[in-house]
Amino acid sequence: MNTIYSALIAPMQRTRVDVFENIFVVFLGLGTLVGIVVVAYTLYNAYKYRDTGEAAEKDEDLPSVGELPTGGKGGKKLFLSFGISAIIVISLVIWTYTMLLYVEDPGDANQEEALNVEVTGDSFAWYFEYDNGIESTSRLRVPADERVWLQVTSGDVWHAFGIPDQKVKADAIPGEYDETWFEAEEPGTYEIKCFELCGEFHTSMTGEVQVMEPDAYDEWMNEQLTMSITVQDGNETPVSEETGYGDVGYEMSLESQEWDFEETYTDDQFDNGTITVSNVSDIEQGGVYNITISPTEGGQQFEPVEEQFDMTGPVDESYTLDLNATESETNESDTNDGGEA
C-alpha cells in the first residue's frame, strides 16, 4: 500500500519510464486489492450461506427453487459498492489521463536549449542529425540524465521509430514530423526498432541508442567537431618549412554558411603543413564550410584554393597548392636527394 500511495502522490516524474512504471504499479496494486476483497467476500458469503441440511425456523419463508424472492432491504449494499467502485474508476481514469498528458507534452520550457535530434527512416535504416549539424547512422549517442527531443520523419515510406526500453514510439511519415522525447537516467545501450511493416527488410531496420556519461558524450562530440586540414604540393608533400618550403607563405580562411563563424589562420599556425581546428578552440557547429587558401605578401605566389565541404563528422582534408615550376622542381630534387642519402 505504501508503494501505491507514494506513486499516487508523487510529483510528475522526469522520464517516460518513471511514468509508465507508476501507472503499472498503481493498477497492479489496486487490481490486486480489489481482487482480494471480492474473492474474500465471495468466500465469506459462500461459507455463511452454505447448505447444512437444516433449515432454521426463521428461514421457513425462504423461497423454494424456481420461485422469485420478494422483499429485500432496498439494495443499500449494492448502491454503496457501485458508488465506491465508480469513484475509484473515475479517479484512476483522471489520474492516468493526466500522467499520459505529461508523457505527450512535459511542458519543457527549455526545449530549444536541450539536445534536439532529427530522426529519418529511409531504406530500412535510421539516420540521425544533431542540432549542431553532426550526423550518424543506426547509432544515436546521447548523454545520460538529459532530456532528448526527437523530430521523427521518413524519406521513403511509413515507418515507426521506437525505443522499447525507453517507452518511446513515434510515427515516421514522409513530409511530416512527429515530435517525442526521452530521458535515460543510466548509461547503457538500448535497441531501436521499426514498429511499422514497411517492406522486405522491415525486421532488419534496427539501430541502437548509446547512452553515455556526460563527460564521455562531450568528448565524443568534440571529436566530431574536429577538422584536420593539410596543405600540400603536387607530390603530396606538406608545404612547410620542414619540407623545404621556407619562402612559401599562405593563410587559410574558414567561413561557415550556417552560423556566425569566420576565422583566418596563418602558415605559422600549421604543424608540418597541417592544422587541426576543433570544438575545444573554435568549432561549435557542423554544416557547410567555405575554405580559402591564399598566398601572403612576400611569399611564393600560387593560385588561391577555394573549396567547400560539409562537416557532418570529423573532417580530414588535403588541398594542393599549384606552386610555380621552379620551386616545385627544386623541392622534388631536394626530396629525392634526401631519399638517396
C-alpha positions in Angstrom: 0.0 0.0 0.0 2.9 2.4 0.7 4.2 1.9 -2.8 0.7 2.7 -4.3 0.3 5.8 -2.0 3.8 7.1 -3.0 3.1 6.6 -6.7 -0.3 8.5 -6.4 1.0 11.5 -4.5 4.4 11.7 -6.3 5.0 14.7 -8.4 5.4 14.3 -12.2 8.5 12.2 -12.8 11.2 13.3 -15.3 11.3 10.2 -17.5 8.8 8.3 -19.6 9.9 5.1 -17.9 9.0 6.5 -14.5 5.5 7.5 -15.6 4.6 4.1 -17.1 6.1 2.3 -14.1 4.0 4.3 -11.8 0.9 3.6 -13.8 1.7 -0.1 -13.8 2.3 -0.2 -10.0 -0.9 1.7 -9.2 -3.1 -0.5 -11.5 -1.4 -3.7 -10.3 -1.7 -2.8 -6.6 -5.3 -1.6 -6.8 -6.3 -4.5 -9.0 -4.8 -6.9 -6.5 -6.5 -5.2 -3.6 -9.9 -5.3 -5.3 -9.4 -8.9 -6.3 -8.6 -9.9 -2.7 -11.7 -8.1 -1.4 -14.0 -9.6 -4.0 -12.7 -13.1 -3.6 -12.7 -12.9 0.2 -16.3 -11.5 0.3 -17.4 -14.3 -2.1 -15.8 -17.0 0.0 -17.3 -15.5 3.2 -20.8 -15.5 1.8 -20.4 -19.0 0.3 -19.5 -20.2 3.8 -22.1 -18.2 5.6 -24.9 -19.4 3.4 -23.7 -22.9 2.8 -26.3 -25.7 2.8 -26.1 -27.5 6.1 -29.3 -29.6 5.5 -31.1 -28.0 8.4 -33.4 -25.1 7.9 -33.7 -22.6 10.7 -37.1 -21.5 11.9 -36.6 -18.0 10.7 -35.9 -19.4 7.2 -39.4 -21.0 6.9 -40.4 -18.3 4.5 -37.4 -18.7 2.2 -38.5 -19.1 -1.5 -38.3 -22.6 -2.9 -36.3 -23.4 -6.0 -37.7 -21.6 -9.1 -39.6 -19.1 -7.0 -38.6 -15.4 -7.3 -37.6 -13.8 -4.0 -39.6 -10.8 -2.7 -38.9 -8.0 -0.3 -35.3 -7.0 0.4 -33.6 -4.1 2.2 -33.5 -1.6 -0.6 -30.2 -2.6 -2.2 -28.1 -0.4 0.0 -25.1 -2.6 -0.2 -25.4 -2.7 -4.0 -25.5 1.0 -4.3 -22.7 1.5 -1.8 -20.4 -0.9 -3.6 -21.3 0.6 -7.0 -20.7 4.2 -5.7 -17.3 3.3 -4.3 -16.3 1.4 -7.5 -17.4 4.4 -9.6 -15.3 6.8 -7.6 -12.2 4.6 -7.8 -12.6 4.0 -11.6 -13.2 7.7 -12.4 -10.2 8.8 -10.2 -8.0 6.3 -11.9 -9.1 7.5 -15.3 -8.4 11.1 -14.5 -5.0 10.4 -12.8 -3.9 8.1 -15.7 -5.0 10.7 -18.3 -3.1 13.4 -16.5 0.1 11.2 -16.5 -0.3 10.4 -20.2 -0.7 14.1 -21.0 2.6 14.7 -19.3 4.2 12.0 -21.5 2.7 13.7 -24.6 3.9 17.1 -23.5 6.1 17.5 -20.4 6.0 21.3 -20.8 9.7 21.6 -21.3 10.3 25.4 -21.3 14.0 24.8 -22.2 13.4 22.6 -25.2 15.4 24.8 -27.5 18.4 24.5 -25.2 18.0 20.8 -24.8 19.6 18.2 -27.2 17.5 18.1 -30.4 17.9 15.3 -32.9 16.2 14.8 -36.3 15.5 11.1 -37.0 14.9 9.9 -40.5 13.8 6.4 -41.5 14.9 5.6 -45.1 15.8 2.5 -47.0 15.5 0.3 -43.9 17.9 2.3 -41.8 17.8 5.1 -39.2 19.7 8.4 -39.8 20.3 10.9 -37.1 21.2 14.6 -37.4 22.0 16.6 -34.3 21.1 20.2 -34.0 24.7 21.2 -34.5 24.9 19.5 -37.9 26.7 16.3 -36.9 25.2 13.1 -38.4 25.3 9.4 -37.7 23.6 6.3 -39.0 22.0 3.5 -37.0 23.5 4.6 -33.7 22.2 7.5 -31.6 24.6 8.8 -28.9 23.1 10.8 -26.1 24.2 11.9 -22.6 22.7 10.2 -19.5 20.3 12.1 -17.3 19.5 14.7 -20.0 16.2 15.2 -21.9 16.5 14.5 -25.6 13.9 15.7 -28.1 13.4 13.8 -31.4 11.8 15.1 -34.6 10.9 11.9 -36.5 10.2 11.7 -40.2 10.7 9.4 -43.2 12.5 9.7 -46.5 10.5 7.0 -48.4 7.6 5.1 -46.9 5.8 5.0 -43.5 7.9 3.7 -40.6 7.5 3.9 -36.8 10.5 4.7 -34.7 10.6 3.0 -31.3 12.9 2.5 -28.3 11.1 -0.1 -26.3 13.2 0.1 -23.1 12.6 3.9 -23.0 8.9 3.7 -23.8 9.4 5.7 -27.0 7.3 5.3 -30.2 6.7 7.9 -32.9 5.4 7.7 -36.5 7.8 8.3 -39.3 5.8 9.7 -42.2 7.2 11.3 -45.4 6.8 15.1 -45.4 5.7 15.2 -41.7 7.4 15.4 -38.3 6.3 13.6 -35.2 7.9 15.0 -32.0 8.7 12.9 -29.0 11.2 12.8 -26.2 13.0 10.6 -23.7 15.5 10.8 -20.9 17.7 7.9 -19.9 19.0 8.0 -16.3 21.7 5.4 -16.6 24.4 4.8 -19.3 23.8 1.8 -21.4 22.8 0.5 -24.9 19.1 0.3 -25.9 17.7 -1.2 -29.1 15.9 0.8 -31.8 13.1 -1.0 -33.8 10.7 -0.2 -36.5 7.1 -0.8 -35.5 5.5 -0.3 -38.9 5.5 -3.1 -41.6 7.5 -1.1 -44.1 8.8 -3.6 -46.7 11.0 -6.6 -47.3 13.7 -5.7 -44.8 11.5 -4.4 -42.1 12.8 -6.8 -39.4 16.4 -5.7 -40.1 15.5 -2.0 -39.7 17.1 -1.7 -36.3 19.7 0.5 -34.5 20.8 1.4 -31.0 20.8 4.2 -28.6 24.1 4.5 -26.7 23.6 6.5 -23.5 27.0 7.9 -22.4 28.3 9.6 -19.3 28.0 13.4 -19.9 31.8 13.8 -19.9 32.2 10.9 -22.4 29.5 12.3 -24.6 31.1 15.8 -24.6 34.4 14.2 -25.6 32.8 12.2 -28.4 31.0 15.3 -29.7 34.3 17.3 -29.6 35.9 14.6 -31.8 33.0 15.0 -34.3 33.6 18.8 -34.4 37.2 18.5 -35.4 38.8 19.3 -38.8 42.3 18.4 -39.8 43.5 20.3 -42.9 46.7 19.7 -44.8 48.3 22.0 -47.4 50.5 20.0 -49.9 52.2 20.3 -53.3 51.6 18.2 -56.4 53.8 15.4 -55.0 51.6 15.2 -51.8 54.4 16.7 -49.8 53.3 19.0 -47.0 54.0 22.7 -47.8 56.0 23.8 -44.7 59.5 25.0 -43.6 60.2 21.4 -42.5 59.9 20.2 -46.1 61.9 23.0 -47.7 59.2 25.5 -48.4 60.6 28.3 -46.4 59.6 31.0 -48.9 56.0 29.9 -49.3 53.6 32.0 -47.3 49.9 31.3 -47.1 46.9 31.8 -44.9 43.7 29.9 -44.6 40.2 31.3 -44.2 37.3 29.3 -42.8 33.7 30.5 -43.1 30.5 28.7 -42.1 27.5 29.1 -44.3 25.1 28.2 -41.5 26.3 30.0 -38.4 28.2 33.1 -37.4 31.8 31.8 -37.8 34.7 33.2 -39.8 38.3 32.8 -38.9 41.7 33.1 -40.6 44.8 31.0 -39.8 48.4 31.9 -40.9 51.1 29.4 -42.0 52.9 29.7 -38.7 49.9 28.0 -37.0 50.3 24.9 -39.2 52.4 22.0 -37.9 54.3 20.5 -40.9 51.7 21.7 -43.2 48.7 20.5 -41.1 46.4 22.4 -38.8 43.7 21.0 -36.5 40.7 23.1 -35.7 38.3 21.7 -33.1 35.4 22.3 -30.9 37.7 22.9 -28.0 39.1 26.1 -29.6 36.8 27.3 -32.4 34.2 25.0 -34.0 30.8 24.8 -32.4 28.7 23.7 -35.3 29.0 21.4 -38.3 27.4 22.1 -41.6 28.8 23.6 -44.8 32.1 25.5 -44.7 33.9 27.6 -47.3 37.7 27.3 -47.2 40.1 29.7 -49.0 43.9 29.3 -49.0 45.7 32.4 -50.3 49.3 33.4 -50.7 50.6 36.0 -48.3 52.7 39.1 -49.2 56.4 38.3 -49.7 55.8 34.6 -50.2 55.9 32.4 -53.3 52.9 33.0 -55.5 50.4 30.3 -56.3 46.8 30.1 -57.4 44.4 30.5 -54.4 42.4 27.5 -53.5 38.7 27.9 -52.9 36.7 24.8 -51.8 33.7 23.8 -49.8 33.0 20.8 -47.6 30.1 19.6 -45.5 31.0 18.8 -41.9 28.8 16.0 -40.6 31.6 14.4 -38.6 35.4 14.6 -38.2 36.9 16.2 -41.3 40.3 15.3 -42.7 41.0 17.2 -45.9 44.1 17.9 -48.0 44.4 20.7 -50.5 47.1 21.0 -53.2 48.8 24.3 -54.0 49.8 24.9 -57.6 53.3 26.2 -57.0 55.5 27.7 -59.7 57.5 25.1 -61.7 60.9 26.2 -60.4 60.1 25.9 -56.8 58.3 22.6 -57.3 61.2 21.0 -59.1 63.7 22.3 -56.5 61.6 20.8 -53.7 61.3 17.5 -55.6 65.0 17.4 -56.2 65.8 18.0 -52.5 63.3 15.3 -51.5 64.9 12.8 -53.9 68.5 13.6 -52.7 67.4 13.1 -49.2 66.0 9.7 -50.1 69.2 8.5 -51.9 71.3 9.6 -48.9 
